């Protein structure tokens, strides 16, 4: 779960770099669309982790640990970025 999440965060960062360096309006539109798509994927992973943690995590400690690691990764990543921009 954490690896998939890290991949999405990297994809978002790459789309943001593409947006900042875009030279044409088409490239800007494509980068914004990619950023929105990846943001939705990240939000789904965060929600999935939160749903698991709200349930009975004691029976699946490894999965609970992965959910916590994913949320920790997200919090660190979004904080260092300063938000979704």
Order of alpha helices (4+ residues) and beta strands (2+ residues): alpha-alpha-alpha
